[in-house]
């Protein structure tokens, strides 16, 4: 648990109201510390404990922006009660999320929780001639954290040296050994078989100028971790500037992923944006499937079925989605003028208007046929339900 900061201790009773007709199971809720510190009488070195209605302790975390977060269970259309109190000897929760920057792998940022993993390509990819700009999906089919072990295998000097040695003797043997630990094959816990290329990938964003051109920011120029578990990860990247209708604009992107969530929460803000502008959020469509997408009637979400970069390899199917707390102006398929090199021919695209320094927040993520989502229909229903929960968050009352 986290050490915090206070006088005479009193419990804080947390009442939660769920106003949707669906169970909220292990949903991470957050309470600003300033709302509870006076009642608890927090002082330096104090620890916080949260108990459910059955007096069972639940895991907690204090985030970089001074919020107490913990998983809550609230029945459909009902209430639940939790108790926050000071405690001693609170055990540390199990690490359920992870984010890291891999400078030896072109500066790629990779993150995961117990459901899925993702990558943001690093700036050094430009030095080797790659154009990989959008969000990447790294599939996983186990709840344990796995990406750091994957990267350790790929970056291992011993593995690299052995590949070189074997390849010098027999190129095929060298290839086979490299394939035994690479990212593109499933070695038991998942794989990377989602193609991004010069596109928005899985729900990347970009500004759109008055001529309708997508202004890709390319790679990020700075990166910092704000939270790294045990329940929530948060990191921030500043993108390279783009010129939008005569103004030089820089994007700051904050990405958050919680335990037990299929979806990232992303908040974007711009500096230098003098006037209102259009922003696109896109799910890349590949040439082998331009019809299997979904758009909610109320424009609260969009989905797409991706057949993976090598469908003949029994990779399964990847389902992707983006959800919008604020209704976009429009959502529609938009084709690229020229197909990009990895088969991307367009996007399922949501267009929103952003004004000056106002923030733009949305949710996005992926599922896999080999880990919980056997069909597109199951995925679409899951996304629909999540979007409904975003529209009606749990109402928290403190007593």
C-alpha positions in Angstrom: 0.0 0.0 0.0 1.0 3.6 -0.3 2.2 5.8 2.6 0.3 9.0 2.9 -0.1 11.9 5.2 -2.5 13.3 9.8 -5.2 13.6 13.6 -7.9 11.6 15.2 -8.9 8.8 12.9 -12.5 8.4 11.7 -13.8 5.9 9.2 -15.1 7.2 5.8 -18.2 5.4 4.6 -18.4 5.2 0.8 -21.8 4.7 -0.8 -21.8 3.7 -4.5 -24.8 3.9 -6.7 -24.9 2.0 -10.0 -27.5 3.4 -12.3 -27.1 1.0 -15.2 -28.8 -2.4 -15.5 -25.5 -4.2 -15.5 -23.2 -5.5 -12.8 -20.1 -3.4 -12.3 -17.5 -6.1 -11.4 -14.0 -5.2 -10.1 -14.4 -1.7 -11.7 -11.7 0.7 -10.5 -13.2 3.7 -8.7 -11.4 6.8 -7.6 -11.7 9.2 -4.7 -9.6 12.4 -4.4 -7.5 12.2 -1.3 -8.5 15.8 -0.4 -12.1 14.5 0.1 -11.1 12.0 2.8 -7.9 13.3 4.4 -9.6 15.6 6.9 -12.0 12.9 8.1 -9.3 10.3 8.3 -6.9 12.7 9.9 -4.0 11.5 7.6 -0.4 12.2 8.7 2.9 11.2 7.2 3.5 7.5 7.4 -0.2 6.5 7.7 -1.6 3.7 5.6 -5.1 3.5 4.1 -7.3 0.4 4.1 -10.5 -0.2 2.2 -13.0 -2.8 3.3 -16.1 -4.1 1.5 -19.5 -4.8 3.1 -18.2 -8.3 4.1 -15.2 -6.7 5.9 -12.9 -8.1 3.3 -9.9 -5.8 2.5 -9.6 -4.7 -1.2 -6.4 -3.7 -2.9 -5.7 0.1 -3.2 -3.3 2.5 -4.9 -2.6 6.2 -4.5 -2.1 7.7 -8.0 0.2 10.5 -9.1 -2.7 13.0 -9.1 -3.5 12.1 -5.4 -6.5 9.8 -5.9 -7.3 6.7 -3.9 -8.3 4.0 -6.3 -9.7 0.5 -5.6 -11.8 -2.2 -7.3 -15.5 -2.1 -6.5 -18.4 -4.5 -7.1 -21.9 -2.9 -7.5 -24.9 -4.9 -8.6 -27.1 -3.8 -11.5 -29.2 -0.7 -10.5 -28.2 -1.1 -6.8 -25.9 0.3 -4.2 -22.7 -0.9 -2.4 -21.0 0.3 0.7 -17.2 0.4 1.4 -15.3 1.7 4.4 -12.0 3.6 4.3 -9.9 3.7 7.4 -6.4 4.0 8.7 -4.6 0.7 9.2 -1.2 -0.7 9.9 0.6 -3.5 8.0 -1.5 -3.3 4.9 0.0 -5.9 2.4 1.0 -4.6 -1.0 -1.4 -5.6 -3.7 -0.3 -7.9 -6.5 1.1 -6.0 -9.5 -1.6 -6.1 -12.2 -0.3 -3.5 -14.7 3.1 -2.6 -16.2 4.6 0.1 -18.5 8.1 0.5 -19.7 10.1 2.3 -22.4 12.6 0.0 -24.2 15.5 2.2 -25.4 17.2 -0.8 -26.9 14.1 -1.5 -29.0 13.9 1.9 -30.8 12.4 3.5 -27.7 9.1 1.6 -28.0 6.7 2.1 -25.1 5.0 -1.2 -24.1 2.3 -1.5 -21.5 -0.2 -4.2 -20.3 -2.7 -5.2 -17.7 -4.3 -8.6 -17.0 -6.4 -8.4 -20.2 -4.3 -7.0 -23.1 -1.0 -5.4 -24.0 -0.2 -2.4 -26.3 2.8 -0.6 -27.9 3.5 3.0 -28.9 6.4 2.9 -31.4 9.5 4.8 -30.3 11.3 7.7 -32.2 14.3 5.6 -33.2 12.2 3.6 -35.6 12.6 6.5 -38.0 16.4 5.8 -38.1 15.7 2.4 -39.5 13.2 3.7 -42.1 10.0 2.6 -40.4 6.7 4.5 -40.4 4.7 3.0 -37.5 2.6 5.9 -36.1 -0.5 4.5 -34.5 -1.3 2.4 -31.4 -0.2 -1.2 -31.7 -1.9 -4.2 -30.1 0.1 -6.9 -28.4 -2.2 -9.9 -27.9 -2.1 -11.9 -24.7 -4.1 -14.8 -23.5 -3.0 -15.1 -19.8 -3.7 -12.7 -17.0 -0.1 -12.7 -15.8 2.2 -9.8 -16.8 4.3 -11.1 -19.8 5.6 -8.2 -22.0 8.8 -7.5 -20.0 9.8 -11.2 -20.3 9.0 -11.0 -24.1 11.2 -8.0 -24.5 14.0 -9.5 -22.4 14.1 -12.5 -24.7 14.1 -10.3 -27.8 16.8 -8.0 -26.5 19.0 -10.8 -24.9 22.6 -10.6 -26.1 22.9 -14.3 -25.6 19.9 -15.0 -27.9 21.1 -12.5 -30.5 24.6 -14.0 -30.5 23.2 -17.5 -30.9 21.1 -16.5 -33.8 24.2 -15.1 -35.5 26.2 -18.2 -34.8 23.5 -20.6 -36.1 22.8 -18.4 -39.1 26.4 -18.5 -40.1 26.2 -22.3 -40.1 22.7 -22.7 -41.6 20.4 -19.8 -42.3 17.2 -21.8 -41.8 18.4 -23.1 -38.4 19.1 -19.5 -37.4 15.7 -18.4 -38.5 14.0 -21.2 -36.6 15.9 -20.3 -33.4 15.0 -16.6 -33.7 11.3 -17.6 -34.2 11.4 -19.5 -30.9 11.5 -16.2 -28.9 10.3 -13.5 -31.3 7.3 -11.3 -30.9 5.4 -12.5 -34.0 4.7 -16.1 -32.9 2.6 -17.2 -30.0 4.9 -18.9 -27.5 2.1 -19.7 -25.0 1.0 -16.3 -23.8 0.2 -14.2 -26.9 1.9 -12.5 -29.8 2.2 -9.4 -32.0 0.2 -9.9 -35.2 -1.5 -6.5 -35.6 -0.3 -4.3 -38.4 -0.1 -0.5 -37.9 2.2 1.1 -40.5 1.6 4.7 -41.5 -1.9 4.7 -40.0 -3.7 5.5 -36.7 -3.5 1.8 -35.8 -5.8 0.9 -32.9 -7.6 4.2 -32.2 -4.8 6.6 -32.6 -5.6 10.3 -33.1 -4.5 13.2 -35.3 -5.5 16.6 -36.2 -7.2 17.2 -39.6 -6.6 20.5 -41.5 -9.2 22.5 -43.5 -8.3 20.5 -46.6 -9.3 17.3 -44.9 -5.7 15.9 -44.6 -4.7 13.8 -41.7 -1.7 15.4 -40.0 0.2 12.5 -38.4 2.5 13.6 -35.6 4.8 10.6 -36.3 6.7 9.4 -33.2 6.7 10.9 -29.7 9.5 13.2 -28.7 9.3 12.8 -24.9 7.9 10.2 -22.5 7.4 9.9 -18.7 5.7 7.4 -16.4 3.2 8.9 -13.9 1.9 5.6 -12.4 3.1 2.1 -12.7 0.8 0.0 -10.6 -0.2 -2.0 -8.8 -3.8 -1.2 -10.1 -3.3 1.6 -12.6 -0.6 2.7 -15.0 -0.4 6.2 -16.4 2.1 7.6 -18.8 2.4 10.8 -20.9 4.0 11.5 -24.2 4.6 14.8 -26.0 4.3 14.4 -29.8 6.3 16.2 -32.5 4.6 19.4 -33.6 2.5 19.7 -36.7 1.3 22.7 -38.7 -2.5 23.0 -38.7 -4.0 25.7 -40.8 -1.0 27.9 -40.3 -0.5 27.2 -36.6 2.3 25.1 -35.1 0.5 22.7 -32.7 2.0 20.2 -30.2 0.0 17.3 -28.7 0.3 16.0 -25.2 -1.2 12.5 -24.8 -1.9 10.9 -21.4 -2.7 7.2 -21.4 -4.2 5.3 -18.5 -5.0 1.6 -18.1 -6.5 0.0 -15.0 -6.5 -3.6 -13.8 -9.4 -5.7 -15.2 -10.2 -3.2 -17.9 -10.2 -4.0 -21.6 -9.8 -0.3 -22.5 -7.3 2.5 -22.2 -8.4 6.0 -21.2 -6.6 8.6 -23.3 -6.7 12.3 -22.7 -5.3 14.6 -25.4 -4.5 18.3 -25.2 -2.9 20.7 -27.6 -0.7 23.8 -27.3 -0.6 26.3 -30.1 -4.1 25.5 -31.3 -5.6 29.0 -31.7 -8.9 28.1 -33.3 -11.2 25.1 -33.2 -10.0 22.2 -35.2 -11.1 18.7 -36.2 -9.5 15.6 -34.6 -9.8 12.1 -36.1 -9.7 8.9 -34.0 -9.3 5.9 -36.3 -9.3 2.1 -36.3 -7.2 1.1 -39.3 -8.9 -1.1 -41.9 -6.9 -3.5 -43.9 -7.5 -4.5 -47.5 -8.5 -8.0 -46.5 -11.5 -6.7 -44.6 -13.3 -3.4 -45.3 -16.8 -4.4 -44.3 -16.7 -6.0 -40.8 -17.0 -2.8 -38.7 -19.7 -1.4 -36.4 -20.8 2.1 -35.6 -23.3 2.7 -32.8 -26.5 4.5 -33.8 -25.8 7.1 -31.1 -22.1 7.4 -32.2 -20.9 6.4 -28.7 -18.6 3.7 -30.1 -17.1 2.1 -33.2 -15.6 -1.4 -33.7 -13.7 -3.4 -36.3 -12.7 -7.0 -36.9 -9.0 -7.3 -37.8 -7.9 -10.5 -39.5 -4.2 -10.1 -38.3 -1.2 -9.7 -40.5 -1.0 -13.4 -41.3 -4.5 -15.0 -41.2 -3.2 -18.3 -42.5 -1.1 -18.8 -39.4 -4.1 -19.6 -37.2 -3.7 -16.2 -35.4 -7.4 -15.9 -34.6 -9.0 -12.5 -35.0 -8.4 -9.2 -33.2 -11.3 -7.0 -32.3 -10.7 -3.3 -31.7 -12.9 -0.4 -30.5 -13.0 3.2 -29.5 -15.7 4.8 -27.2 -16.6 8.4 -26.8 -17.9 10.1 -23.7 -18.7 13.2 -25.9 -20.5 12.4 -29.1 -18.4 12.9 -32.2 -19.6 15.0 -35.1 -19.6 11.9 -37.3 -18.3 8.3 -37.5 -17.8 6.8 -40.9 -15.3 4.7 -43.0 -12.7 6.9 -44.6 -10.3 5.5 -47.2 -6.7 6.6 -47.5 -5.7 8.3 -50.8 -2.9 5.7 -51.1 -2.8 2.4 -49.3 0.0 2.2 -46.8 2.8 -0.4 -46.9 1.3 -2.9 -44.4 -2.1 -3.2 -46.1 -4.0 -0.4 -44.4 -6.5 1.1 -46.8 -8.5 3.3 -44.5 -10.0 3.8 -41.1 -13.2 3.5 -39.3 -13.0 7.2 -38.4 -14.6 9.4 -35.7 -14.4 13.1 -36.2 -14.7 15.5 -33.2 -14.1 19.2 -32.8 -11.5 20.4 -30.2 -11.4 24.0 -29.1 -8.2 25.7 -28.2 -6.7 24.2 -25.0 -9.7 22.0 -24.2 -9.0 18.3 -23.5 -10.3 15.4 -25.7 -10.9 12.2 -23.8 -11.9 8.8 -25.2 -11.5 5.1 -24.5 -10.0 2.4 -26.8 -8.7 -1.2 -26.7 -8.8 -4.6 -28.1 -9.9 -8.2 -27.6 -8.9 -11.5 -29.1 -10.7 -14.7 -30.2 -8.2 -16.7 -28.1 -8.8 -14.8 -24.9 -12.4 -14.2 -24.0 -14.1 -12.9 -27.2 -15.0 -15.7 -29.6 -17.0 -13.6 -32.1 -17.5 -10.1 -33.3 -21.0 -10.1 -31.9 -19.7 -10.9 -28.4 -17.1 -8.1 -28.7 -19.7 -5.6 -30.0 -22.0 -6.3 -27.1 -19.1 -5.9 -24.6 -18.2 -2.6 -26.1 -21.8 -1.4 -26.1 -22.1 -2.2 -22.4 -18.8 -0.5 -21.6 -19.9 2.6 -23.5 -23.1 2.7 -21.4 -21.1 2.5 -18.2 -18.8 5.4 -19.4 -21.9 7.5 -19.9 -23.2 6.7 -16.4 -20.3 6.3 -14.0 -20.8 5.0 -10.5 -22.1 7.8 -8.3 -20.0 8.1 -5.1 -21.2 9.6 -1.8 -18.9 10.0 1.2 -20.2 9.9 4.8 
